[in-house]
Amino acid sequence: MKAHWLDDDKHAIDADELRTHGVVYEALPLEPGGYQPALDDLRDNRGYVTQDQIELRPDMDNLDAICAKFKDEHLHEDDEVRFVLEGEGIFDIRSNDDRWMRVTVTPGDLIVVPEGKYHRFFLTDKKAIRCVRLFKDQSGWTPVYREAA
């Protein structure tokens, strides 16, 4: 994971600083036996009930349409939990004082963007990511877009 302030890319953000803004980050082992116990603990401690995988690839016919849903600032009524198995992505997340934090996730990275936290998501130039997702309720994952002020 690499993270920094968008308005100050020289100031790196670590996992402790992310946590002060409600964002959880952990590095987990990639082997299936290595990450699943940690995901099970997270599920049990935070009330998640469903686990699945999502994959975005450059050869997908509808990749641009799928990615368009995530590029505008939005929040969810459920946590957004991603454990990256392959590829990479970028989360821009609003801090408590409404600044942008940019978090680039790569294989082995677990990120939890809490419910109600405005964010947006982009693929990197590789245009590929495969993640494990956890949900409390899949219906709570509908994006609620922030209106322009």
C-alpha positions as CSV (number, residue, x, y, z in Angstrom):
1,M,0.0,0.0,0.0
2,K,1.1,3.5,-0.8
3,A,-0.8,6.4,0.5
4,H,-0.4,10.2,0.4
5,W,-2.4,13.4,0.5
6,L,-3.6,14.5,-2.9
7,D,-2.8,18.1,-2.1
8,D,0.7,17.1,-0.8
9,D,2.1,14.1,-2.5
10,K,5.3,14.4,-0.5
11,H,3.5,13.6,2.8
12,A,3.1,9.8,3.0
13,I,0.2,8.4,5.0
14,D,0.7,5.2,7.0
15,A,-1.9,2.7,8.3
16,D,-2.1,4.4,11.7
17,E,-2.9,7.8,10.1
18,L,-5.5,6.1,7.9
19,R,-7.1,4.6,11.0
20,T,-7.6,8.1,12.5
21,H,-9.9,8.7,9.5
22,G,-11.8,5.5,10.0
23,V,-10.0,3.6,7.2
24,V,-8.6,0.1,8.1
25,Y,-5.5,-1.1,6.3
26,E,-3.7,-4.4,6.9
27,A,-1.1,-6.4,4.8
28,L,-2.1,-10.1,4.7
29,P,-0.3,-13.1,3.3
30,L,-1.6,-14.0,-0.2
31,E,-1.7,-17.8,0.2
32,P,-5.4,-18.9,0.7
33,G,-4.6,-20.4,4.1
34,G,-2.8,-17.2,5.0
35,Y,-5.4,-14.6,4.4
36,Q,-8.7,-16.4,5.1
37,P,-8.3,-16.7,8.9
38,A,-7.8,-12.9,9.0
39,L,-10.8,-12.3,6.8
40,D,-12.9,-14.7,9.0
41,D,-11.8,-12.7,12.1
42,L,-12.8,-9.4,10.4
43,R,-16.1,-10.9,9.4
44,D,-16.8,-12.1,12.9
45,N,-15.7,-8.9,14.6
46,R,-17.5,-6.5,12.2
47,G,-20.6,-8.4,11.3
48,Y,-20.0,-9.3,7.7
49,V,-22.1,-12.2,6.4
50,T,-21.2,-12.6,2.7
51,Q,-17.8,-13.1,1.0
52,D,-17.2,-13.2,-2.8
53,Q,-14.7,-12.2,-5.4
54,I,-14.7,-9.5,-8.1
55,E,-12.4,-9.2,-11.0
56,L,-11.9,-6.4,-13.5
57,R,-9.7,-7.1,-16.6
58,P,-8.7,-5.0,-19.6
59,D,-10.3,-7.5,-22.0
60,M,-13.8,-7.1,-20.4
61,D,-16.3,-5.7,-22.9
62,N,-18.0,-3.5,-20.3
63,L,-15.0,-2.4,-18.3
64,D,-15.4,1.3,-18.9
65,A,-19.1,1.2,-17.9
66,I,-18.3,-0.7,-14.7
67,C,-15.5,1.7,-13.8
68,A,-17.6,4.8,-14.5
69,K,-19.8,3.8,-11.6
70,F,-16.9,4.2,-9.2
71,K,-15.1,7.3,-10.5
72,D,-17.5,9.9,-9.0
73,E,-17.4,10.7,-5.3
74,H,-19.8,8.5,-3.4
75,L,-20.4,6.6,-0.1
76,H,-22.1,3.4,0.8
77,E,-24.4,2.4,3.7
78,D,-22.2,-0.6,4.2
79,D,-18.4,-0.8,4.6
80,E,-16.4,-1.3,1.4
81,V,-14.0,-4.2,2.2
82,R,-11.4,-5.3,-0.4
83,F,-8.6,-7.7,-0.1
84,V,-6.5,-7.5,-3.3
85,L,-5.4,-10.9,-4.7
86,E,-4.1,-9.6,-8.1
87,G,-3.7,-6.3,-9.9
88,E,-4.0,-2.9,-8.3
89,G,-6.4,0.0,-7.8
90,I,-6.6,3.5,-6.4
91,F,-9.0,4.7,-3.6
92,D,-9.3,8.4,-3.1
93,I,-10.9,8.8,0.3
94,R,-12.1,11.9,2.1
95,S,-10.4,12.6,5.4
96,N,-12.2,13.8,8.4
97,D,-11.4,17.4,7.4
98,D,-12.6,16.8,3.8
99,R,-9.1,16.5,2.2
100,W,-8.4,13.7,-0.3
101,M,-6.2,10.8,0.7
102,R,-5.0,8.7,-2.2
103,V,-4.4,5.0,-1.4
104,T,-3.0,2.6,-4.0
105,V,-3.7,-1.0,-3.1
106,T,-1.7,-4.0,-4.5
107,P,-1.7,-7.8,-3.9
108,G,-1.8,-8.6,-0.2
109,D,-3.5,-5.3,0.8
110,L,-6.7,-5.3,2.8
111,I,-8.7,-2.0,3.0
112,V,-11.9,-1.2,4.7
113,V,-13.6,2.1,3.7
114,P,-16.2,2.6,6.4
115,E,-19.8,3.2,5.7
116,G,-20.7,6.8,5.2
117,K,-17.1,7.8,4.1
118,Y,-17.0,9.5,0.8
119,H,-14.5,8.0,-1.7
120,R,-14.0,7.2,-5.4
121,F,-12.2,4.3,-7.1
122,F,-10.0,4.0,-10.2
123,L,-8.0,1.3,-11.8
124,T,-4.3,2.0,-12.5
125,D,-2.9,1.9,-16.0
126,K,-2.8,-1.9,-15.8
127,K,-6.6,-1.9,-15.7
128,A,-6.8,-5.1,-13.7
129,I,-7.7,-6.1,-10.2
130,R,-9.1,-9.2,-8.4
131,C,-10.4,-8.8,-4.9
132,V,-12.2,-10.6,-2.1
133,R,-15.1,-8.6,-0.9
134,L,-17.0,-8.8,2.4
135,F,-20.5,-7.4,3.0
136,K,-22.9,-7.0,5.9
137,D,-25.7,-6.8,3.4
138,Q,-25.2,-6.7,-0.4
139,S,-28.1,-4.3,-0.8
140,G,-26.3,-1.7,1.4
141,W,-23.5,-1.4,-1.2
142,T,-25.4,0.8,-3.6
143,P,-23.4,4.0,-4.2
144,V,-24.9,7.3,-2.9
145,Y,-23.3,10.1,-4.9
146,R,-22.2,13.3,-3.4
147,E,-23.8,16.4,-4.8
148,A,-21.6,19.1,-6.0
149,A,-21.4,21.9,-3.5
